[in-house]
């Protein structure tokens, strides 16, 4: 081998050695302080996606219906204070529970007892600094550990109850109340069939119910013609169309909301027994 060949071979060997050193060098270890635990993915809160009904407010003897509600999803709380709807951002971390920002709220006027309860409920949410899950109930606590409000789980069952329609999407970008003198209803059997009255005719439809989802088949109705009250037949068509458009459902207290895929309200109902 010539000196030039030997020199070229040595250079090639050094280059390959450097490449191997780079290839097999371990990645630098993550730097952390002594005693600091390795990082973990944050665990979802046990309250995420849960829904609750007011059980009691310490110092308030009796509750006025409808009961205030609380739902926790994606860093926000929402529901009804028994009079108006509310929404706010919330911090839930470990045992911490703190409403950090008051959001939008409706501005309805209600009877005095209902308004007082709504104010006490809002004040309790604002005062909460922690929470505890005990015997299936949710307890919110003040900074000193004193309970400020207690909740029981919100039942999430449509089947087996009679629901009365209070509002419907008329297909004209508006949710309207039902006509005075008409009753529109919905009842879901355990076998997945809807039945009720559409204001004039009775109807039936198939329904596939999931966790917060619903798929309603084309309704079939009797063929009566009603002339009173005025507009009852148009309302019937709007209701059956709105019912078929529903894709999700949600229960709060005795109120059932059916919504379309775009999130718009399709039908609003309340339990006939008021529970």
C-alpha positions in Angstrom: 0.0 0.0 0.0 1.3 3.4 -0.9 1.7 6.3 1.6 -1.3 8.1 -0.2 -3.5 5.0 0.1 -2.5 4.5 3.8 -3.3 8.1 4.5 -6.7 7.9 2.8 -7.5 4.8 4.7 -6.6 6.4 8.0 -8.8 9.4 7.2 -11.7 7.2 6.3 -11.3 5.2 9.5 -11.4 8.4 11.6 -14.5 9.6 9.8 -16.3 6.3 10.3 -15.3 6.3 14.0 -16.7 9.8 14.5 -20.0 8.9 12.7 -20.4 5.8 14.9 -19.7 7.9 18.0 -22.5 10.3 17.0 -24.9 7.5 16.1 -24.6 5.6 19.4 -24.2 8.6 21.7 -27.2 8.5 24.2 -29.6 11.4 24.3 -29.0 13.7 27.2 -31.0 12.8 30.2 -33.8 15.1 31.3 -32.5 17.4 34.0 -34.6 17.6 37.2 -33.9 18.5 40.8 -33.0 15.8 43.3 -36.1 14.2 44.7 -38.3 15.7 41.9 -40.6 13.0 40.5 -40.5 12.2 36.8 -43.0 14.1 34.7 -46.4 12.5 34.0 -49.3 13.3 31.8 -51.9 15.2 33.8 -54.7 13.0 34.9 -58.2 14.1 33.9 -60.3 15.4 36.8 -62.9 13.0 38.1 -65.4 15.8 37.7 -64.9 16.1 33.9 -68.2 15.5 32.1 -70.2 15.1 35.3 -73.7 16.6 35.9 -75.2 17.5 39.3 -78.4 18.6 41.0 -78.4 20.8 44.0 -79.0 18.8 47.2 -78.6 21.5 49.9 -77.1 24.8 50.8 -76.1 25.0 54.4 -78.3 27.4 56.3 -81.1 27.1 53.8 -83.9 24.8 55.0 -86.0 24.1 52.0 -85.3 24.1 48.2 -87.4 25.7 45.6 -88.0 23.8 42.4 -86.6 23.6 39.8 -83.4 22.7 41.4 -80.2 24.5 40.4 -77.8 22.4 38.3 -74.1 22.1 37.7 -72.2 20.6 34.7 -68.4 20.5 34.3 -66.8 20.2 30.8 -63.6 21.4 29.3 -62.6 23.8 32.1 -66.1 25.4 32.4 -69.1 25.1 34.6 -72.6 25.7 33.3 -76.2 25.1 34.2 -79.2 26.8 35.7 -79.4 28.6 39.1 -83.1 27.7 39.2 -84.0 30.9 37.5 -81.4 31.9 34.9 -78.7 30.0 33.0 -75.1 30.6 33.7 -71.6 29.7 32.5 -68.2 30.4 33.9 -64.6 29.1 33.7 -63.3 27.0 36.6 -60.0 25.6 37.9 -60.2 22.0 39.0 -56.8 20.6 40.1 -56.3 18.0 42.8 -58.8 19.0 45.4 -58.9 22.6 44.2 -62.2 24.0 42.9 -62.3 27.7 42.0 -64.6 29.6 39.7 -62.2 32.1 38.1 -64.4 34.0 35.7 -68.0 34.8 35.7 -69.4 34.2 32.2 -72.7 35.1 30.4 -76.0 34.7 32.1 -79.6 35.1 31.1 -81.6 37.9 32.9 -85.0 36.5 33.7 -87.1 37.7 36.6 -88.5 34.9 38.9 -90.5 34.7 42.0 -88.8 36.1 45.1 -88.1 32.7 46.8 -86.6 31.4 43.6 -84.4 34.5 43.2 -83.1 34.2 46.8 -82.2 30.6 46.2 -80.5 31.5 42.9 -78.4 34.2 44.6 -77.4 31.9 47.5 -76.4 29.2 44.9 -74.3 31.7 42.9 -72.6 33.0 46.1 -71.8 29.4 47.1 -70.1 28.7 43.7 -68.1 31.9 44.1 -67.0 31.0 47.6 -65.9 27.5 46.7 -62.1 26.8 47.0 -62.2 23.0 47.1 -64.3 19.9 46.6 -64.9 16.5 47.9 -66.6 13.4 46.5 -68.3 11.5 49.2 -70.9 8.7 49.0 -71.7 9.6 45.4 -72.3 13.2 46.3 -70.3 16.3 45.4 -69.5 18.8 48.1 -67.9 22.2 47.5 -66.0 23.8 50.3 -64.8 27.2 51.4 -61.1 28.0 52.0 -61.5 26.8 55.7 -63.0 23.5 54.6 -66.6 24.4 55.5 -69.2 23.0 53.1 -70.9 25.7 51.1 -73.1 23.6 48.8 -73.9 19.9 48.2 -75.0 18.1 45.0 -76.4 14.7 44.0 -75.8 13.1 40.6 -78.1 14.3 37.8 -80.2 11.4 36.5 -79.5 10.9 32.8 -82.5 8.8 31.6 -84.9 9.8 28.9 -86.8 6.5 28.7 -89.7 5.8 31.1 -90.8 9.4 31.5 -93.3 11.5 29.7 -91.8 14.8 28.4 -93.8 17.9 27.4 -92.5 20.1 24.6 -92.0 23.8 25.7 -90.1 25.0 22.7 -89.2 23.9 19.2 -87.0 25.1 16.3 -89.4 26.3 13.6 -86.9 25.9 10.8 -86.7 29.7 10.4 -83.7 30.2 12.7 -85.8 30.6 15.7 -86.9 28.5 18.7 -90.5 29.3 19.6 -92.9 28.3 22.3 -95.8 26.0 21.6 -99.1 27.4 20.7 -101.6 28.0 23.5 -104.1 25.3 23.7 -101.8 22.6 22.2 -99.9 19.8 23.9 -96.8 18.2 22.2 -95.2 15.3 24.0 -92.6 12.6 23.8 -92.1 9.3 25.4 -89.3 6.8 24.8 -89.8 3.1 25.4 -87.0 0.8 26.5 -87.2 -0.8 23.1 -86.1 2.4 21.4 -89.4 3.7 20.1 -90.6 7.3 20.4 -94.3 8.1 20.7 -96.5 11.0 21.6 -98.7 13.7 20.3 -97.6 16.4 17.8 -100.4 18.8 18.7 -103.1 17.4 16.5 -102.0 13.8 15.5 -100.2 11.1 17.4 -96.9 10.0 16.0 -94.3 7.2 16.4 -90.6 7.0 15.4 -87.6 4.8 15.9 -84.8 6.2 18.1 -81.2 5.0 18.6 -80.0 6.5 21.9 -76.3 6.7 22.9 -74.3 8.5 25.6 -75.6 12.0 24.9 -76.5 11.2 21.3 -79.8 10.4 19.6 -80.8 9.4 16.1 -84.5 9.7 15.3 -86.0 7.9 12.3 -88.7 9.5 10.0 -91.9 9.9 12.2 -95.1 8.3 11.2 -98.3 10.1 12.2 -102.1 9.7 12.1 -103.9 11.8 9.5 -106.3 14.0 11.3 -106.8 17.6 10.2 -107.1 20.2 12.9 -108.1 23.8 12.4 -107.8 25.2 15.9 -105.9 26.8 17.3 -104.7 28.6 14.2 -101.4 27.3 12.9 -101.5 24.0 14.7 -100.9 22.0 11.6 -97.9 24.1 10.6 -96.6 23.7 14.2 -96.9 19.9 13.9 -94.8 19.8 10.7 -92.2 22.0 12.3 -92.1 19.8 15.5 -91.7 16.5 13.6 -89.0 18.0 11.4 -87.2 19.4 14.5 -87.4 16.1 16.2 -85.9 14.2 13.3 -83.1 16.7 13.1 -81.9 16.0 16.7 -78.5 14.4 17.1 -77.6 15.1 20.8 -79.5 15.3 24.1 -78.8 16.7 27.6 -80.8 16.7 30.8 -80.6 19.4 33.4 -83.0 19.1 36.4 -86.4 18.4 34.8 -85.4 19.9 31.4 -84.4 17.9 28.3 -82.7 19.6 25.4 -82.4 18.0 21.9 -79.9 19.7 19.6 -79.0 19.5 16.0 -75.5 18.6 14.7 -74.6 22.3 14.4 -75.4 22.8 18.1 -78.6 24.7 17.5 -81.6 23.8 19.7 -84.1 21.5 18.1 -86.6 20.8 20.8 -86.9 21.8 24.5 -89.0 19.6 26.9 -89.8 19.2 30.6 -90.7 16.2 32.5 -94.5 16.0 33.0 -94.2 14.9 36.6 -91.9 17.9 37.4 -89.1 15.7 38.9 
